[in-house]
């Protein structure tokens, strides 16, 4: 009886263990079902993200053969899905970008991902080239590297805009540096030069590096420094200077006659950020004015001399007229006297 009771206990214990195991299995099954449902949901989300993304999403094997690409990528490259399956991504990358693309693939295989996005020029089906910014990460299968998933965005318009901006900036810089006027920008607080063009450097004999960072007062000749200080105060107060004639100081100490015009660059609150100054070389104009002044002085002197000569000549002419009158008078008088003499001789019987 004892053995039978023990057996019943064992059976009850086994039944309890079995029941417990069934509950665990049911719980595990439910957990697996939840995991499966979650995986299905995640897969659906991934599929939606993959297919509907505004970015090009692609998967290629470790040799670069394209395994999958989303609709955005197909539209971007102009391929059908069947055509895309025969594409190797290395073959569509421009030759000059090939080395860096291969380096990035090696980096992804070794580390699992790229450190940062890179820009590539790639060829689409039409033969045209576009710019992509791409980054990738490694996909594992059964614990081993299997493929690389990448995401790329079309930056062609951005690159073109950047190139146009670069060209525009280069054109502006060329115009700025080689303009006939001398350009300089000054910090109103420190009075330091923050920028100048090459024309100013060429005129003064300094390099741009020698000019930028110096106080603006250093480039003016000592003879006009007080006039410039007055003009600078006007700029601080009004933000403008108009046609003030000053003298720049060349590196060799010589003067350059200039006309200064300044306008202010202000922030959104109206505070002056820096000056926009234009200096025009008026040395030739000043020399011409001086030459004209000297010539006018010479002309005045000559006119005075001519007037004096005229006065003298006119005086002599008047004197000659008077002498002629006197001579005529004398001749007339002599004629009268001669007649009288003849008559007197006749009266006294003389021939």
C-alpha positions in Angstrom: 0.0 0.0 0.0 2.9 2.3 0.8 4.4 1.8 -2.6 1.0 2.5 -4.2 0.6 5.7 -2.3 4.1 6.8 -3.3 3.3 6.0 -6.9 0.2 8.1 -6.7 2.2 11.0 -5.3 4.7 10.6 -8.1 1.9 10.5 -10.6 0.4 13.7 -9.1 3.8 15.3 -9.1 4.4 14.4 -12.6 0.9 15.6 -13.6 1.6 18.9 -11.9 5.0 19.1 -13.7 3.4 18.2 -16.9 0.7 20.8 -16.4 3.4 23.3 -15.6 5.3 22.4 -18.7 2.1 22.7 -20.8 1.6 26.1 -19.4 5.2 27.1 -20.1 4.9 25.7 -23.6 1.6 27.6 -24.2 3.3 30.7 -22.8 6.3 30.1 -25.1 4.0 29.5 -28.0 2.1 32.7 -27.3 5.5 34.5 -27.0 6.7 33.1 -30.2 3.4 34.0 -31.8 3.8 37.6 -30.5 7.4 37.6 -31.8 6.2 36.3 -35.2 3.4 38.9 -35.3 5.9 41.6 -34.3 8.4 40.4 -36.9 5.6 40.4 -39.5 4.6 43.9 -38.4 8.3 45.1 -38.5 8.7 43.5 -41.8 5.6 45.3 -43.1 6.9 48.5 -41.7 10.4 47.9 -43.2 8.8 47.0 -46.5 6.7 50.2 -46.4 9.7 52.2 -45.5 11.8 50.5 -48.2 9.2 50.9 -50.9 7.8 54.3 -50.1 10.9 56.2 -48.9 11.7 59.4 -50.7 15.4 58.3 -50.6 16.9 55.6 -52.8 17.4 52.5 -50.7 19.4 49.6 -52.1 21.0 46.3 -51.2 24.0 44.8 -52.9 26.2 41.9 -52.1 29.8 42.2 -51.0 31.0 42.2 -54.7 28.7 45.1 -55.5 26.0 43.2 -57.4 22.6 44.8 -56.8 20.2 42.5 -55.0 17.3 44.9 -54.4 16.3 48.6 -54.8 13.2 50.5 -54.0 10.9 52.3 -56.4 12.5 55.7 -55.7 15.9 54.2 -56.8 14.4 52.6 -59.9 12.9 56.0 -60.9 16.1 57.8 -60.1 18.3 55.6 -62.3 15.6 54.9 -65.0 15.9 51.1 -64.7 13.2 48.5 -64.6 13.5 46.0 -61.7 14.7 43.3 -64.1 17.4 45.6 -65.5 18.4 46.7 -62.0 19.1 43.1 -61.0 22.0 43.0 -63.6 23.7 46.2 -62.3 26.9 46.2 -60.3 27.1 49.4 -58.3 30.8 49.8 -58.9 30.3 49.9 -62.6 28.0 53.0 -62.4 30.3 55.1 -60.2 32.4 57.6 -62.1 36.0 56.6 -62.6 37.4 59.4 -60.5 35.2 58.3 -57.5 35.9 54.6 -57.9 38.8 54.4 -55.4 36.9 56.1 -52.6 33.8 53.9 -53.2 35.9 50.8 -52.9 37.5 52.1 -49.7 34.0 52.7 -48.3 32.9 49.2 -49.1 36.0 47.8 -47.3 35.3 50.1 -44.4 31.7 48.8 -44.1 32.8 45.2 -44.2 35.4 45.7 -41.5 33.5 47.9 -39.1 29.9 47.3 -40.0 29.0 50.8 -41.2 30.3 54.0 -42.7 31.7 56.8 -40.4 30.0 59.5 -42.5 28.1 59.9 -45.8 30.1 60.4 -48.9 29.3 62.1 -52.2 29.6 60.2 -55.5 29.0 61.0 -59.1 27.1 58.1 -60.7 25.8 57.3 -64.2 22.1 56.6 -64.8 20.6 54.6 -67.6 20.4 57.6 -70.0 24.2 58.0 -69.7 23.9 61.2 -67.8 25.7 61.6 -64.4 24.0 62.6 -61.2 25.3 63.3 -57.7 24.4 61.1 -54.8 25.1 61.4 -51.1 25.2 57.8 -49.7 25.9 55.8 -46.6 25.7 52.1 -45.9 25.7 49.4 -43.2 26.4 45.7 -43.2 23.7 43.1 -43.2 24.5 39.8 -41.5 23.0 36.3 -42.4 23.5 33.5 -39.9 26.1 35.6 -38.1 28.2 36.3 -41.2 28.5 39.4 -43.4 26.0 38.9 -46.2 25.3 42.2 -48.0 25.4 46.0 -47.7 22.3 48.1 -47.4 22.6 51.7 -48.5 20.6 54.8 -48.5 21.2 57.6 -50.9 19.7 61.0 -51.8 19.9 62.9 -55.0 22.0 66.0 -54.4 22.5 67.0 -58.1 20.6 70.2 -57.8 22.3 71.1 -54.6 25.7 70.4 -56.2 24.8 72.4 -59.2 23.6 75.3 -57.1 26.9 75.0 -55.0 28.9 75.1 -58.3 27.0 78.2 -59.5 27.5 79.8 -56.1 31.2 79.0 -56.2 31.5 80.4 -59.7 29.5 83.5 -58.7 31.7 83.9 -55.6 34.9 83.5 -57.7 33.5 86.1 -60.2 32.7 88.4 -57.4 36.1 87.9 -55.8 37.8 88.6 -59.1 35.8 91.8 -59.6 36.4 92.8 -56.0 40.1 92.1 -56.1 40.8 93.6 -59.5 38.4 96.5 -59.5 39.9 99.9 -60.4 38.8 101.2 -57.0 40.5 100.3 -53.8 38.1 98.5 -51.4 38.5 98.1 -47.7 36.2 97.0 -44.8 36.8 98.3 -41.3 35.5 97.2 -37.9 33.8 100.3 -36.4 34.7 99.3 -32.8 38.4 98.5 -33.2 39.1 100.5 -36.3 40.9 97.4 -37.6 40.9 96.4 -41.3 39.0 93.2 -41.7 39.2 92.9 -45.5 40.7 94.6 -48.5 41.1 94.0 -52.2 44.2 93.3 -54.3 44.0 96.8 -55.9 44.6 98.4 -52.5 47.6 96.1 -51.9 49.0 96.8 -55.4 48.6 100.6 -55.0 50.2 100.8 -51.5 53.0 98.3 -52.1 51.9 96.0 -49.2 50.6 92.5 -49.4 46.9 91.9 -48.3 48.3 89.9 -45.4 50.2 93.0 -44.2 47.1 95.2 -44.5 44.4 93.0 -42.9 44.3 93.3 -39.2 46.1 96.7 -39.0 44.4 99.8 -37.7 42.9 101.8 -40.6 44.8 104.9 -39.5 48.1 103.2 -40.5 47.4 103.3 -44.2 46.9 107.1 -44.3 49.7 109.6 -44.6 50.5 111.7 -41.5 49.8 114.9 -43.4 46.0 114.0 -43.5 45.6 111.9 -40.4 43.6 114.6 -38.6 41.3 115.0 -41.5 40.8 111.2 -41.6 40.1 111.0 -37.9 37.3 113.6 -38.4 35.9 111.6 -41.4 36.0 108.4 -39.3 34.0 110.0 -36.5 31.5 111.1 -39.2 31.2 107.5 -40.3 30.6 106.2 -36.7 27.9 108.9 -36.3 26.2 108.7 -39.6 27.4 105.6 -41.4 28.5 107.6 -44.4 31.4 109.5 -45.8 31.2 111.4 -49.1 34.1 112.5 -51.4 36.7 113.3 -48.7 40.1 113.9 -50.3 42.9 112.3 -48.3 46.4 110.8 -48.9 47.3 107.1 -48.5 50.8 106.2 -47.4 52.7 103.8 -49.6 55.1 101.2 -48.2 58.0 103.3 -49.5 56.5 106.5 -47.8 55.2 108.1 -50.9 51.7 109.7 -51.0 48.7 108.6 -53.1 46.0 111.2 -53.5 42.6 109.6 -53.0 38.9 110.4 -52.7 37.1 108.4 -49.9 33.5 107.3 -50.0 32.0 105.0 -47.3 28.7 103.3 -46.5 27.8 101.2 -43.5 26.8 97.5 -43.5 24.3 97.1 -40.6 22.7 94.2 -38.7 19.0 93.6 -38.4 19.0 96.0 -35.4 20.6 98.8 -37.4 24.0 98.5 -35.7 27.0 99.1 -37.9 28.8 95.8 -38.5 31.6 97.1 -40.7 32.3 99.7 -43.4 32.2 99.4 -47.1 34.8 101.8 -48.2 35.9 102.8 -51.7 39.1 104.8 -52.3 39.7 106.2 -55.8 43.2 107.3 -56.9 42.8 110.9 -57.9 46.6 111.6 -58.2 46.3 112.3 -61.9 43.3 114.5 -61.4 45.1 116.4 -58.7 48.2 116.7 -60.8 46.0 117.9 -63.7 44.3 120.5 -61.5 47.7 121.7 -60.3 49.0 121.8 -63.9 45.9 123.8 -64.9 46.3 126.1 -61.9 50.0 126.8 -62.9 49.0 127.3 -66.5 46.3 129.7 -65.5 48.8 131.6 -63.4 51.2 131.7 -66.3 48.3 132.9 -68.5 47.4 135.6 -66.0 51.0 136.7 -65.9 51.2 136.7 -69.7 47.9 138.7 -70.0 49.3 141.2 -67.6 52.5 141.5 -69.6 50.4 141.9 -72.8 48.3 144.5 -71.1 51.4 146.4 -70.0 52.8 146.1 -73.5 49.5 147.2 -75.0 49.4 150.1 -72.7 52.9 151.0 -73.6 52.3 150.4 -77.3 49.1 152.4 -77.2 50.9 155.2 -75.4 53.7 155.2 -78.0 51.1 155.2 -80.7 49.3 158.2 -79.2 52.6 159.9 -78.8 53.4 159.3 -82.5 50.0 160.7 -83.4 50.8 163.8 -81.4 54.2 164.1 -82.9 52.7 163.9 -86.4 50.3 166.6 -85.5 53.1 168.8 -84.2 55.2 168.1 -87.4 52.2 168.9 -89.6 51.7 172.1 -87.5 55.4 172.9 -87.9 55.2 172.2 -91.6 52.2 174.4 -92.0 53.9 177.1 -90.0 57.0 176.8 -92.1 54.8 177.1 -95.2 53.2 180.2 -94.0 56.5 181.7 -92.9 58.0 180.9 -96.3 55.1 182.5 -98.1 55.4 185.6 -95.9 59.2 185.7 -96.6 58.6 185.5 -100.3 56.0 188.3 -100.2 58.3 190.4 -98.0 61.1 189.9 -100.5 58.9 190.8 -103.4 57.9 193.9 -101.5 61.4 195.0 -101.1 62.4 194.1 -104.7 64.2 190.9 -104.0 63.8 187.8 -106.0 
